[in-house]
Amino acid sequence: MKTVPGDLDGDLVVSDEELDAARANQVAGNVSSEELEEIVHIQQSYPRTIIDGRGMEVTIYRPVERAVCTTPQQLETLRSIKVPKETIVGVPQDMERYSYLSEFADLPSIGHFYEFDLETILALEPDVVIVHPGPGPSGGFDELLSKLDASGLTVFRFRCNVPETYSEDVEKLGILFERGTEAREFLDFYEGVLGSVEDEVSEIPEDERPMVYCEYDVYKTSPSDVYPITMAGGRYIFEGAGPVREVDPEAVIAANPDVIIRLVSYDDFDAKAAGDYSRLKAAREEVMNKTELQGVKAVQEERVYAMAAPFWTYLPYCSCRYFVGIEQMAKWFHPGLFGDIDPVETHQRYLSEFQGLDYDLSERGAFVYPSSD
C-alpha cells in the first residue's frame, strides 16, 4: 500500500485538511464523487493496526483490494466471511487438487506456503500478504519470511486451522477486509457448534471420558491431536508425553484405549461420491486387523473410526472444518449425550451458508467411517 487516495503529504494518512482539499477538488470537478467517497471512508476508518497471529502489530492505511494467500485454510476462511474472490490475486500451488476450492484454481500460484516464490508475490503487487506463522518443514522458512518482511510488502501471519486461535483469526481478518459483520455471523455459527459440545462435555467427570488413541499413519501421532480430542470429551492416551510422533505399539496396548481414530489423508475426499468409504473403510480395517491390537478394548468393542483429513487440522488436505470433526467425535465418544446432534447437517449448513457452495453432501463427499447416518 504505497499510496493512499487523498493523502497529499505522503504520510499515508488523510488529515482533516487533506479531506477539505479533496472536497474542494470535487467541487472544482477535479475529483469525482466516487473518489471523494473513497477518501472520506479512508479518512474515517484508517489507519488500522491489527495484531496478527504472531503477536506483531501490522498497520494498513486503506482498504485491501489485492491479497495473496499462502495456505488453502486462509482462502477457506476468507470465503466464510464473504471476501470477494476478485480480492485474491495469488494462491498456493496445487489448488487444482482441491475440488473444494476449485474456484481459486485459475489464480496465479505463488508456490508452497513454506517455499513461496517471493518474486512472483512482488510481481502481483498485493496490498497484503497472508502467510503461515511457521515453522514449516523447510529449514529456510524463517529466512524466507524475513525476506518477505524486508520486501516492503504488508505481511500478516495467520494459521487459520488451529482451534485454539481460530476465532481470533476470523475476527481480525474481518477487520482487515472490512467484513466485521460477516465475521461475526460466521463466528456465531462456528462458536455455537463448539459451544454446544463444550456445554455437555464440561459436565462429564474425567473418569467417564474415554481414553483415545489417534494416528495419522501406522503408529504415528501428533501433539496436535490433544486439543480436538479433549474438546470432544475424550482423553488422549499420550497427553503430557511431549511431542509424540512415532509411538511404540506396546505403549498403545498398555494404554488400552476405549476409542481409536485413524486419520486418512492424501486424497480429495470432497470429490468422492457420497457413500464411497473405500479409503476410510480400508484404513479402519487395517487397524481392526492388527494382530497386536486384538486385546485392546477399542478393537474388541469395534470403537475404531476413520476420519478424513478435512475434519482435522494439520494434515495434507486438512481444512477449517475440524469443528465438524469435533462434533462427530463427541457423538462417537458419548452417544448417549450427543445422539441428537447431526454432524452432516452442520457440515451442509457450513458448505451452503458460509462457503457459498453448490455442494450436496447426499451426492458427494465421504468423511467418516462408519458413517454417522
N, C-alpha and C positions, 0 to 999 in steps of 0.2 A: 504494500500500500504506500506508494511513493508520493502520490499526490492526493489531495482532498479537495473536492469541489467547494469553492467559496473561501478557501484558505489563501490569503494573499501574501503572507509574510514567511511561508514555508515552515511553520511550526506544527503543521498537521492538525491544527485546532481552529475552528471557526469562532472568532470572537464576536462580541456584540457589534463592534464597529464594522467588522467584515460582513456580518449579516446585513447591517444597514446599507453597506456599499452594494451588496447583491440586490437588495430591494430597489435601490436607486437605478441600478443597471437594468433591472426588469422593467421599470417604468420607462427607461430610455430605449427599451427594445433590444438591449444587448444580451439579456438573459431571458430565456423562455420561462413560462410559468412552471413547467415541469422541472426545469433546472433549479428554479428558486425553491420549489417544494422539497427537492432533494437536499439543498443547502440548509433549509430550515430544519429538516429532520436530523441532519448530521449535527447541527449546532445544538439541538435539544437533547440528542441521545448519545453523542460521542464526545470524547474518547471513552472506551470501555476497557477496564482492566479485569482480567479473569485469571484466577489461579488454576493452572492446569493440573493434570494427573500426576505430575512430578513435584507439585508444590511451587512451581515457578510462576511469577507474575508476568503475564503477557498482555500487551495493550494493543487494541485495534482502534483505528481512527475514522473508519467509515464502514458502511455495510459490506459484508462479504459477498462478492459476486463470482469469484473464481476460487475453488478449493481443490486441493489434492488430498486424497485419502490413501493410506498405505496398507490398510487391512480391510477384509470384507466386513468385519464386525462394525467398523466405523461407517461404512456405507449403509449397512442394515439399520444402524441407529439413526442416521440422518433421514432414512426413509420413514422410520417410525414417527419422527417429528415433522414430517412433511416438507423437508428441504427439497426444492425442485431439482430434478436431475440435471437441468442445464447449469446449475451452480457447480457441479462436479466436473472438473476438466482433466483429472488424472486419477488412475486407479491402479491397484496392484495387478501384477501379471496373472495369467491363467484364469481370468474371470469367466472364460467360456466353459470352464469345468464346473461352474456353479449354476445350475439351471435356476436356482432360487434367486440369483442376482443377474439373470441374463440381460436385463435392461442396461447394465453397465458394461457389457462385453465389447461394445463398439467404441469405447473411450480409450484414449492413449494410455499405454501401460508404462508405469514408472519402475517396474521390477519388483522383486520380493520386498516385503516390509523390512527385512534386516539386511538387504543388499540392494537398496534402491539406487536408481541412476540419478545422481544429483544434476547432471547436465540436462537431462530430459525434464526434470522438475523445473529447473530455471527457465527453460525454453517455453514452458507452459504459462509462465508469468502469473502464478497464483497469488491471490490476496493472502491466503493462509495455507499452510501445510499441516495436516494432522498425522502424527506419527505415533507408533507404539513406544511407550516409555522404555522398553527393554527390560532385561537383557535379551538379545537374540542369540540364536545358535552360532552365529558368525562371530569370530573373535574380533572383527573390526567394526562391530556395530556401533559401539560408543564413539569411536573415531569418526565414523560416518555421520553420526548425529552432531558431533562437534563441528564438522564441516558445514552441515546444513544450518546450524545456528549462526555460523560466521558468514553465511552467504548473503545476509541482509533480508532474507525472507522471514515472514512472521510464522513461527512454529508453535504448535500446541501438541502436547503429549496426552493422549487418552487411550486407555486399553479397550474400553467398550465391550469386554467379555468377562469381567470378573464381578461376581455377585456383590462382593464387599464394597465396591465403589461405583457400581453401575448407575444407581440413581443420581449420584453426584455428577457423573459424566454426562448423563442426559440433561440434567438441569443446566450445566454450564454450556453445553452445546446449544441448548435452546437460547441462551443469552447471546452466544457467539453469532448464531444465524438468525436472530430476531424471530425465534419460534418458541417464545416462552409459554404461550397459551397451549400450543400443540404439545410441548414437552410435558406440561402439567397434566394434560388429558391422557397422554400415554402413561405417565407415572401413576396416575390414579388407577389405571388398569393393572399395570405391572405390579405395583406395590399391593394392590388389592388381592391379586393371586397369591403372592408370597405371604401377605399378612394373614390370609385365611388359613394357610397351612401353619404358620407360626403360632397363631392363637390356639390351635388344637395341640400342637407339639409341645408348647410351653407347659401344658398340664400333665404331660406324660412323665412319670418317675423315671429316673435314669436306668433302673434295673428292668424296666419294661420296654426299653428301646432295643431293637435288635442289633446284634453285632454284625457288621457289614464288611465284606471284602470286595474291593473294586479293582479291576485290572484293565488296562488298555491293550495289553498283549500278554502272552503267556508269562505269568508271574512277574509282570511289570506294572507298577502302580506309581502314584504321584501324590505329594502332599496337597495338591490342588483338589484331591477328592474329598478331603476332610469337610470343607465348608458345605458343599451341597448335600452331602450325606447327613451331616448334623442338622441342617435346615429341614430336611425331610423327616427327622425324628429317628435317625439311626445313630449308631456308634461305630466309628471307623476302627477297625481292629489294630491299625498301626498308628493311631493317633499318639503323638508325643514321641514317636520313634525317630524323628528327624526327617530329612529329605529323602524319603524312600523312593527308589526307582526299581531295582531288581530285588525280589524277595525270595527267600528260601521256602520251597513248598512245605517244609516241616513247620515253619512259622505259621503258615496258613492253617495247617492241620491242627497245630497246638491251640490256635485261637478259636477253632471250631465255629466259624461264622454261621449265623442264622440265615443270612442272605448273601448271595454272591451276585455281583453285577459285572457283566463283561461288556466293555465299551468297544464299539466297532467303528473304524474309520476307513479312510482311503476308498470312499465310494460316494457317489452322489445319490443319497437316499431320497432326495426330493424328486428325482427323475424316475424313480421306480413306480410301477403300477401299484395302486393300493392293494395291500394284501400280499405283496411279493416280499415275503420274510426270509427268502433263501439265505442271504448272508447272515442275517441275525440268528436264524434257526441253527445254521451250521456252527456259529460261534457258541451258542448256548450248549449245543450237543457236545462240542469239544470239551467244555468244562464238565458237563454231566458225565462224560465218559472217561475222565481222568482216573486211572486206577487208584492213585494215591489219595484221591478225594472221596472215595466211596463211603468212608466212615464219617465224613463231615455232615453236620446237621443240614446245611443248606441243600446239599445234593440229595440226602436221604428224603427230605421233605419236598424236594423239587422246587425250592425257592431260589432258583437260578434264573436270572433275567439278562437279556441282551438289550443294549440301548445304543442307538446310532449317534454319531458324533454331533449332529446339530443340536442335540439335547444336552451337550456337555460344554466345557469351556476351553480347554487347551489343545484339543486335537486338530489335525487337518480336517477341514470341512466343519469345524465347530461353528457355533452360531450364538446369537444373543437369546436363543430360545431355551437356554438352560432352565429358565423358570418353569417351563412346561415339564422338563425332565424332573425337576424337584417335586412338582405336583404329582407326577407319575410315581416317583419313588415313595412319596408319602402314602399313596394308595397301596403300593406293594408292601410297605413296612407295616402299615396299620389299617388293614382293610375294614375293620370294624368302625374306625373313626372316619375314614375317608371314602366309604363306599358310595357316597352320593356325588362326589366330585367327578368331573368328566374332563380329563386332560385333552381329549380330542376336541371337545367343544372350545376349550380355552385356546388351543392351538389354532383352530379355524378362525376364531374371532381375531386373533393376532394377525393372521395372514390377510384376512379380508379388510379389517377395520384400520389396522395400523401399518401394515406393509402395502396395502392397496393392491393386492394381487388377485388375479382371477385364478384361484388355486383351490380346487375342491378336494379335500382330503378323502372323500369317498371314491375318488377316481385315481389319485396319485399320491405317492409318499408312503414310506414304511419306516417306522422309527423305533418301535419297541417290540420285543417278543419274549414271552407270549403277549399278545396284544391286550389292550385294556377294554376291548369291546364287551 
